Amino acid sequence: MLAIQFSAKEQKLSLKTIPSPLINEKNEVVIRVAYAGVCGTDLHIVEGAFPCSESAITLGHEFCGVVSSVGSDVKHVKPGDNVVLDPESGCNTCDYCHNGNYHYCKTGALNNAVGIYRHGGWAQFCKVPAEQVHKLPPNIPLERAVLTEPLSCIAHGWDIASPLPVGSKILILGSGIIGNLWVSILHLQGHRDVIVSEPKEGRRELVKNLDTGFDIVSPAELKAYRTRDPDWGVDLVIDCSGYVPAMEEAVTYLNPGGKLCMFGVSSPDAKMRYLTYEKLGIKIFSLKEYNEALQCLKKGTISKAVFKME
């Protein structure tokens, strides 16, 4: 079969012909892959900015397809069923797993994820544990089912960020597919006061196609909101970029009690240092400079004035 494999040692992505997987265990399922998505995490892996298997690995953790064969203990799906995959699983014994948060499991989860540490769906066939396979309802076509994994992530993000009362002021950073899915879900749930900030013009045009009426702006245009109104802010920032400087700046846009949802995937080495005077827009003044301090606040050239006693 054909498969796209990545070698971390060589930092190389290659299309190869490899043997098709066969059932060896009672609880395995072989899926004939129909559609496999390319996630931003995959791009980070190829760039060497995100960890993966040291051995050559078939990438692809977002995919759907048709069951080809099953192990003898598999009862919930059968050959011919349309299915999707949960790429992560837990050890089922740690506190995270017992609390239903197996995506935090230190031995499972990311460290054993299909398409990252186990062969994934960028291939014609993929073998996976049965418990990670979910049968699709008949009304969901496979070409849409390929979005199941990213949509499930957004559903989890919604739970974490909730409550999200209609009328909240929301800022989305980044309009790749994740940003666009957030836009769609927010609009579906009745939100209308939403701004999307995206540096690439082409992506701004794509999100406009959703016809939500949301404001679609560049980062420079986003900064202009604060310039026009020093008190301007939002109740929730959803970062879909994984770009740390953007998240650091986003903190300064939050209203009192606001929330930052760090949804995008950053490099494990990235550090968010937003609690610095320079990045937060804080400036120190002497007591004699009180007029200048107040004027700077009114003009919006700083976000906070601090008096230092001599």
DOVO-40119 format. One line per field, with one value per residue (C-alpha): residue number from 1; chain; x, y, z; residue in one letter. Coordinates in nm, 2 decimals, padded with zeros to 4 digits. Example, Ala and Ser with C-alpha at 12.3 -4.5 7.8 and 13.67 -1.06 7.14 Angstrom:
2
zake	[1|2] .
gudren	[A|A] .
east	[01.23|01.37] .
north	[-00.45|-00.11] .
up	[00.78|00.71] .
torvo	[A|S] .
//
This chain:
310
zake	[1|2|3|4|5|6|7|8|9|10|11|12|13|14|15|16|17|18|19|20|21|22|23|24|25|26|27|28|29|30|31|32|33|34|35|36|37|38|39|40|41|42|43|44|45|46|47|48|49|50|51|52|53|54|55|56|57|58|59|60|61|62|63|64|65|66|67|68|69|70|71|72|73|74|75|76|77|78|79|80|81|82|83|84|85|86|87|88|89|90|91|92|93|94|95|96|97|98|99|100|101|102|103|104|105|106|107|108|109|110|111|112|113|114|115|116|117|118|119|120|121|122|123|124|125|126|127|128|129|130|131|132|133|134|135|136|137|138|139|140|141|142|143|144|145|146|147|148|149|150|151|152|153|154|155|156|157|158|159|160|161|162|163|164|165|166|167|168|169|170|171|172|173|174|175|176|177|178|179|180|181|182|183|184|185|186|187|188|189|190|191|192|193|194|195|196|197|198|199|200|201|202|203|204|205|206|207|208|209|210|211|212|213|214|215|216|217|218|219|220|221|222|223|224|225|226|227|228|229|230|231|232|233|234|235|236|237|238|239|240|241|242|243|244|245|246|247|248|249|250|251|252|253|254|255|256|257|258|259|260|261|262|263|264|265|266|267|268|269|270|271|272|273|274|275|276|277|278|279|280|281|282|283|284|285|286|287|288|289|290|291|292|293|294|295|296|297|298|299|300|301|302|303|304|305|306|307|308|309|310] .
gudren	[A|A|A|A|A|A|A|A|A|A|A|A|A|A|A|A|A|A|A|A|A|A|A|A|A|A|A|A|A|A|A|A|A|A|A|A|A|A|A|A|A|A|A|A|A|A|A|A|A|A|A|A|A|A|A|A|A|A|A|A|A|A|A|A|A|A|A|A|A|A|A|A|A|A|A|A|A|A|A|A|A|A|A|A|A|A|A|A|A|A|A|A|A|A|A|A|A|A|A|A|A|A|A|A|A|A|A|A|A|A|A|A|A|A|A|A|A|A|A|A|A|A|A|A|A|A|A|A|A|A|A|A|A|A|A|A|A|A|A|A|A|A|A|A|A|A|A|A|A|A|A|A|A|A|A|A|A|A|A|A|A|A|A|A|A|A|A|A|A|A|A|A|A|A|A|A|A|A|A|A|A|A|A|A|A|A|A|A|A|A|A|A|A|A|A|A|A|A|A|A|A|A|A|A|A|A|A|A|A|A|A|A|A|A|A|A|A|A|A|A|A|A|A|A|A|A|A|A|A|A|A|A|A|A|A|A|A|A|A|A|A|A|A|A|A|A|A|A|A|A|A|A|A|A|A|A|A|A|A|A|A|A|A|A|A|A|A|A|A|A|A|A|A|A|A|A|A|A|A|A|A|A|A|A|A|A|A|A|A|A|A|A|A|A|A|A|A|A|A|A|A|A|A|A|A|A|A|A|A|A] .
east	[00.00|00.10|00.18|00.33|00.59|00.81|01.16|01.24|01.61|01.63|01.36|01.21|00.86|00.84|00.57|00.65|00.51|00.49|00.31|-00.06|-00.13|-00.28|-00.48|-00.25|-00.45|-00.81|-00.89|-00.76|-00.93|-00.79|-00.95|-00.94|-00.88|-01.12|-01.01|-00.72|-00.67|-00.36|-00.35|-00.14|00.02|00.14|00.30|00.48|00.60|00.74|00.92|01.07|00.89|00.66|00.77|00.69|00.82|01.19|01.13|00.98|00.61|00.30|00.15|-00.22|-00.44|-00.75|-00.91|-01.21|-01.28|-01.44|-01.37|-01.16|-01.11|-01.15|-01.01|-01.21|-01.31|-01.44|-01.82|-01.91|-01.80|-01.77|-01.63|-01.81|-01.89|-01.80|-01.59|-01.38|-01.09|-01.01|-00.63|-00.56|-00.61|-00.51|-00.35|-00.69|-00.53|-00.40|-00.60|-00.64|-00.79|-01.02|-01.15|-01.23|-00.94|-00.73|-00.59|-00.38|-00.25|00.13|00.19|-00.09|-00.26|-00.01|00.27|00.09|-00.12|-00.21|-00.04|00.22|00.37|00.18|00.12|-00.16|-00.40|-00.18|-00.20|-00.45|-00.49|-00.44|-00.45|-00.58|-00.71|-01.08|-01.17|-01.06|-01.29|-01.63|-01.91|-02.06|-02.43|-02.56|-02.64|-02.28|-02.08|-01.72|-01.60|-01.75|-01.66|-01.29|-01.36|-01.48|-01.15|-01.10|-01.47|-01.44|-01.14|-01.36|-01.64|-01.40|-01.26|-01.62|-01.67|-01.36|-01.43|-01.80|-02.01|-02.03|-02.34|-02.47|-02.36|-02.01|-01.73|-01.51|-01.18|-01.05|-00.68|-00.61|-00.84|-00.71|-00.96|-00.97|-01.05|-01.31|-01.48|-01.49|-01.64|-01.91|-01.99|-02.01|-02.24|-02.46|-02.49|-02.61|-02.29|-02.26|-02.00|-01.70|-01.38|-01.14|-00.77|-00.56|-00.23|-00.27|-00.50|-00.59|-00.72|-00.91|-01.09|-01.17|-01.33|-01.54|-01.70|-01.87|-02.09|-02.13|-02.11|-01.82|-01.54|-01.24|-00.93|-00.55|-00.34|-00.26|-00.64|-00.70|-00.45|-00.65|-00.95|-00.75|-00.61|-00.95|-01.09|-00.84|-01.12|-01.19|-01.16|-01.31|-01.45|-01.29|-00.99|-00.97|-00.62|-00.61|-00.27|-00.03|00.18|00.30|00.35|-00.01|-00.13|00.09|-00.07|-00.41|-00.39|-00.39|-00.72|-00.91|-01.18|-01.18|-01.28|-01.20|-01.07|-00.80|-00.85|-00.51|-00.64|-00.37|-00.07|00.26|00.61|00.69|00.98|00.76|00.72|00.45|00.59|00.30|00.37|00.64|00.59|00.70|00.46|00.17|00.21|00.30|00.50|00.66|00.64|00.75|00.49|00.60|00.50|00.14|00.00|00.20|00.09|-00.28|-00.24|-00.07|-00.36|-00.61|-00.43|-00.40|-00.03|00.01|-00.23|-00.12|00.07|00.26|00.41|00.75|00.83|01.17] .
north	[00.00|00.36|00.57|00.90|00.85|01.09|01.03|01.25|01.16|01.27|01.54|01.41|01.33|01.05|00.86|00.49|00.15|-00.06|-00.38|-00.35|-00.40|-00.74|-00.83|-00.98|-00.92|-00.99|-00.63|-00.47|-00.31|-00.24|00.06|00.13|00.50|00.72|01.07|01.19|01.55|01.75|01.91|02.21|01.97|01.76|02.07|02.13|01.77|01.80|02.12|01.95|02.17|01.90|01.56|01.23|00.87|00.85|00.56|00.63|00.69|00.72|01.05|01.14|01.15|01.29|01.03|00.83|00.52|00.18|-00.12|-00.37|-00.65|-00.69|-00.91|-01.19|-00.99|-00.68|-00.66|-00.30|-00.26|-00.50|-00.50|-00.25|00.00|00.36|00.47|00.75|00.73|00.88|00.90|00.90|00.65|00.63|00.37|00.34|00.32|00.67|00.95|01.13|00.83|00.75|01.11|01.08|01.30|01.03|01.30|01.41|01.06|01.06|00.71|00.71|01.01|01.21|00.97|00.68|00.87|00.73|00.93|01.07|00.77|00.49|00.46|00.68|00.76|00.91|00.56|00.34|00.12|00.17|-00.07|00.07|-00.05|-00.14|00.08|00.39|00.32|00.48|00.38|00.67|00.73|00.67|01.04|01.16|01.11|01.02|01.35|01.54|01.28|01.36|01.67|01.47|01.48|01.86|01.92|01.70|01.91|02.23|02.06|02.01|02.36|02.49|02.30|02.44|02.80|02.79|02.96|03.15|03.37|03.52|03.88|03.81|03.99|03.73|03.75|03.46|03.46|03.27|03.16|02.82|02.54|02.54|02.91|02.87|02.58|02.80|03.08|02.84|02.70|03.04|03.17|02.86|02.92|03.28|03.48|03.79|04.01|03.82|03.95|03.72|03.84|03.67|03.79|03.62|03.79|03.47|03.31|03.63|03.59|03.23|03.30|03.57|03.30|03.17|03.49|03.53|03.90|03.88|04.14|03.99|04.19|04.19|04.21|04.58|04.65|04.47|04.70|05.00|04.90|04.99|05.30|05.43|05.34|05.28|05.10|04.85|04.49|04.14|03.88|03.58|03.53|03.19|03.15|02.91|03.01|02.86|03.18|03.28|03.66|03.68|03.51|03.75|04.05|03.90|03.92|04.30|04.29|04.10|04.28|04.24|03.88|03.78|03.44|03.33|02.99|02.87|02.63|02.64|02.40|02.56|02.42|02.24|02.49|02.80|03.01|03.26|03.56|03.80|03.92|04.17|04.54|04.59|04.33|04.43|04.80|04.91|05.23|05.36|05.73|05.94|06.13|06.45|06.29|06.23|06.45|06.26|05.93|06.02|06.16|05.84|05.63|05.85|05.83|05.46|05.45|05.25|05.00|05.08|05.36|05.28|05.54|05.47|05.64|05.81] .
up	[00.00|-00.03|00.28|00.36|00.62|00.82|00.95|01.24|01.22|00.85|00.89|00.57|00.45|00.18|-00.01|00.02|-00.07|00.25|00.35|00.43|00.81|00.92|01.22|01.49|01.81|01.91|01.97|01.65|01.36|01.01|00.84|00.47|00.49|00.28|00.39|00.61|00.72|00.75|01.09|01.20|01.44|01.14|01.00|01.33|01.33|00.98|01.08|01.38|01.62|01.77|01.91|01.74|01.70|01.64|01.40|01.06|01.12|00.90|01.01|01.01|01.33|01.16|00.94|00.86|00.64|00.61|00.83|00.63|00.90|01.27|01.55|01.70|02.01|01.82|01.83|01.80|01.43|01.14|00.79|00.57|00.85|00.81|01.11|01.26|01.50|01.83|01.80|02.17|02.45|02.81|03.05|03.22|03.56|03.64|03.81|03.48|03.31|03.61|03.60|03.23|03.12|02.94|02.70|03.00|03.06|03.09|02.94|02.69|02.52|02.31|02.40|02.22|01.97|01.63|01.36|01.60|01.79|01.61|01.23|01.13|00.84|00.57|00.41|00.23|00.53|00.91|01.20|01.53|01.87|01.86|02.15|01.96|01.66|01.65|01.40|01.20|01.18|00.82|00.77|00.79|00.47|00.49|00.34|00.63|00.89|00.84|01.05|01.35|01.54|01.51|01.59|01.90|02.01|01.97|02.17|02.45|02.42|02.44|02.77|02.91|02.81|02.91|03.01|02.69|02.72|02.40|02.38|02.49|02.31|02.16|01.97|01.76|01.67|01.35|01.08|00.97|00.97|01.36|01.36|01.09|01.28|01.59|01.38|01.26|01.60|01.77|01.49|01.52|01.90|01.84|01.90|01.69|01.86|01.73|01.57|01.38|01.35|01.08|00.93|00.59|00.34|00.17|00.49|00.58|00.25|00.32|00.66|00.49|00.28|00.59|00.57|00.95|00.96|01.20|01.18|00.99|01.05|01.02|01.34|01.26|01.23|01.56|01.74|01.60|01.81|02.12|01.96|01.89|02.23|02.52|02.71|02.42|02.52|02.49|02.73|02.56|02.34|02.16|02.02|01.72|01.61|01.87|01.81|02.16|02.08|01.96|02.29|02.49|02.32|02.36|02.74|02.71|02.52|02.79|02.99|03.37|03.43|03.07|02.97|02.73|02.57|02.44|02.18|01.92|01.95|02.03|02.03|02.36|02.39|02.35|02.66|02.73|02.91|02.93|03.29|03.19|03.20|02.84|02.69|02.91|02.82|03.18|03.22|03.54|03.64|03.93|04.13|03.95|03.62|03.71|03.43|03.17|03.32|03.30|02.95|02.83|02.97|02.80|02.47|02.49|02.44|02.76|02.94|03.29|03.48|03.79|04.03|04.17|04.50|04.51] .
torvo	[M|L|A|I|Q|F|S|A|K|E|Q|K|L|S|L|K|T|I|P|S|P|L|I|N|E|K|N|E|V|V|I|R|V|A|Y|A|G|V|C|G|T|D|L|H|I|V|E|G|A|F|P|C|S|E|S|A|I|T|L|G|H|E|F|C|G|V|V|S|S|V|G|S|D|V|K|H|V|K|P|G|D|N|V|V|L|D|P|E|S|G|C|N|T|C|D|Y|C|H|N|G|N|Y|H|Y|C|K|T|G|A|L|N|N|A|V|G|I|Y|R|H|G|G|W|A|Q|F|C|K|V|P|A|E|Q|V|H|K|L|P|P|N|I|P|L|E|R|A|V|L|T|E|P|L|S|C|I|A|H|G|W|D|I|A|S|P|L|P|V|G|S|K|I|L|I|L|G|S|G|I|I|G|N|L|W|V|S|I|L|H|L|Q|G|H|R|D|V|I|V|S|E|P|K|E|G|R|R|E|L|V|K|N|L|D|T|G|F|D|I|V|S|P|A|E|L|K|A|Y|R|T|R|D|P|D|W|G|V|D|L|V|I|D|C|S|G|Y|V|P|A|M|E|E|A|V|T|Y|L|N|P|G|G|K|L|C|M|F|G|V|S|S|P|D|A|K|M|R|Y|L|T|Y|E|K|L|G|I|K|I|F|S|L|K|E|Y|N|E|A|L|Q|C|L|K|K|G|T|I|S|K|A|V|F|K|M|E] .
//
